């Protein structure tokens, strides 16, 4: 690394970490004021509140790291521009891309590390934070791990299971409804008082079985009923149920495969899956934009740099949500929907860099 590389990188890292710390404090402060009534109503202690926000930090970082990278790029390059250091380096024959290389490389490394951080740390922290808020702060009783209330489970062969309660100790489903689908077509519905696991099979007790064919419906009452197509075992029902937004890549990929085998629509889940890879890359694309915008001949003030950061961030998140909505509705392929924001801003950033490098 050359002297100017170390000089620029030192400024960039200092501004980046200061931005991360500042935005984190601002985010938590605003959230505390929004939740203060909830904390007071439930007489939450400071230890539980502190633990809740500790688990919230990884989630906060996923949103503020790209913005902090952009702010660091605009301010560090802007400082060099205001001091005419950028002009001196370019006049000596060093290209803008070469000058900004340390910042770009650092941003790319941070973006790739963020992918793993989001998948392994954020998802687990979100679950822990939700648990602390529900039970330690709001005082809701923790349920018996052997019991699951309002149970629902997506199974194989198009089966969907709903039950008022599942008792893993007795391996029994109570007030159970089982629906079998072929894509979006309901083929069969079973309503039973309970279902028990006996000798490797689920036996349904005291209920009705409905078979749907075209526009006709056949109803048959039963005292006991066995269904050979059901492959789910009690161990499947005993697994912890995780919201899709808090699933890591492996869990979401497995869930998508299960929905696909059941004939359900997977566009929404695929869009969320690809977002796990596309969103962390926003930081490096932001830095590309920041370098191009801060290296112009016109010297920018701190207020202008901060304004550019907010403007780019709002525009990016706007395009991001548009792509997400299009992907959820199946208007565009999920991969394109997830990458739409990155593609648009990468093209803009590359164009601005080429123009600024002339």
MOTAFEN-V121494 format. One record per pair of residues at least 4 apart in sequence whose ideal C-beta (glycine too) atoms are under 6 Angstrom apart, sorted by the first residue. I is the first residue (numbers start at 0). J is the second residue. D is the distance in Angstrom with one decimal. If there is no record, write none. Layout:
i = (I I)
j = (J J)
d = (D D)
//
This chain:
i = (0 0 4 7 7 8 10 11 11 11 11 14 14 14 15 15 18 18 19 22 23 26 27 30 34 38 41 41 41 43 43 43 45 47 47 50 51 51 51 54 54 54 55 55 57 57 57 58 58 60 61 61 63 64 64 65 65 65 66 68 68 68 68 69 69 69 70 71 72 72 72 72 72 73 73 73 73 73 74 76 76 76 77 77 77 79 79 80 81 88 88 93 93 94 95 95 95 99 99 102 106 106 106 107 109 110 110 110 110 112 113 114 115 116 117 118 118 120 122 122 125 126 130 131 132 133 133 134 134 142 145 145 146 147 148 150 150 151 152 152 153 153 154 154 155 156 157 157 157 157 157 158 159 160 161 162 162 163 163 164 165 165 166 167 170 170 171 171 172 173 175 175 176 177 178 179 179 180 180 181 181 182 185 186 187 188 189 189 190 190 191 191 191 192 192 193 194 194 195 196 196 197 200 201 202 202 203 204 207 207 208 209 209 210 211 231 241 241 246 246 248 251 255 255 258 258 259 265 266 266 267 269 270 270 270 270 270 273 273 273 273 274 274 277 277 277 280 281 284 284 284 284 287 288 288 289 291 291 291 292 294 299 299 315 315 318 318 319 322 322 322 325 325 325 326 326 331 331 338 341 344 352)
j = (4 5 101 75 101 101 75 15 71 75 102 71 74 75 67 71 67 70 67 63 59 59 52 34 38 43 136 137 138 47 48 136 49 135 136 131 128 131 132 124 127 128 59 128 120 121 124 121 125 64 117 121 67 113 282 281 282 285 312 106 282 285 286 285 289 308 308 75 76 102 286 289 290 77 289 293 304 307 304 290 293 294 293 299 304 84 85 85 298 93 98 97 98 356 294 355 356 103 290 286 282 283 286 283 282 279 280 282 283 116 279 279 119 120 121 247 248 124 245 247 245 245 134 135 136 137 139 139 141 146 167 168 166 165 164 162 165 161 160 236 159 257 158 231 230 228 179 180 181 261 262 179 178 177 176 172 175 173 174 173 172 236 171 237 196 233 193 195 194 193 191 194 190 189 188 186 187 185 262 186 262 262 211 211 210 209 203 208 206 207 203 204 206 204 205 204 201 203 202 201 233 202 225 229 223 225 224 223 218 220 219 216 218 217 216 235 245 246 250 251 275 272 265 268 263 265 265 269 329 333 327 333 326 327 333 336 337 277 333 334 337 278 337 337 338 341 341 285 341 344 345 348 348 311 348 293 351 352 355 307 355 303 304 340 344 340 343 340 336 339 340 330 331 336 333 336 335 336 342 345 348 356)
d = (4.1 5.5 4.7 6.0 5.7 4.2 4.2 6.0 4.8 4.2 5.0 4.3 4.8 5.8 5.3 3.7 3.8 4.7 4.7 4.1 5.6 5.1 5.5 6.0 5.8 4.4 5.9 5.2 5.5 5.3 5.5 4.3 5.9 4.1 5.1 5.3 5.7 4.7 5.4 4.7 4.8 3.4 5.9 5.4 5.0 4.5 4.3 5.6 5.8 5.5 5.5 5.8 5.6 6.0 5.8 4.3 4.0 5.2 5.1 5.1 4.2 5.6 5.2 3.7 4.8 5.2 4.8 5.8 6.0 5.5 4.4 3.3 5.5 5.6 4.3 4.6 4.4 6.0 5.6 5.6 4.1 5.7 4.3 5.1 5.2 4.3 4.4 4.5 5.0 4.8 5.4 5.2 5.6 5.9 5.6 5.7 4.6 5.6 4.5 6.0 5.5 4.4 3.9 4.7 5.9 5.0 5.2 4.6 4.5 6.0 3.8 4.5 5.8 5.1 4.7 4.9 5.1 6.0 5.3 4.6 4.8 5.5 5.9 4.8 5.0 5.6 5.0 5.5 5.3 6.0 4.8 4.6 5.7 4.4 5.7 4.3 4.3 5.2 4.4 5.9 5.8 5.7 4.0 4.7 5.1 5.2 5.1 4.4 5.8 4.7 5.5 5.4 4.7 5.6 4.4 4.3 4.3 5.3 3.9 4.6 5.3 5.5 5.0 4.6 3.9 4.4 5.8 5.0 4.3 5.1 5.2 4.9 5.5 4.4 5.1 4.8 4.3 5.8 5.7 5.4 5.6 3.7 5.5 6.0 5.5 4.5 6.0 5.2 4.9 5.2 4.0 5.9 3.2 5.6 4.2 5.3 5.1 4.8 5.5 5.9 5.2 5.2 5.5 5.5 5.7 5.8 4.3 6.0 5.9 5.4 5.1 5.9 5.3 4.4 5.6 4.7 5.5 5.3 3.9 4.2 5.7 5.3 5.1 4.8 4.3 5.1 5.3 5.3 4.6 5.6 4.7 3.7 3.4 5.9 4.2 5.1 5.6 5.8 5.6 5.2 3.5 5.2 4.8 4.5 4.9 5.5 5.6 5.9 5.8 5.1 5.3 5.9 3.8 5.8 4.4 5.8 3.4 4.7 4.9 5.7 5.0 4.3 5.3 5.5 5.9 4.3 5.6 4.1 4.5 3.2 5.8 4.3 4.7 5.1 4.8 2.7 4.8 5.0 5.4 5.7 5.9 6.0)
//
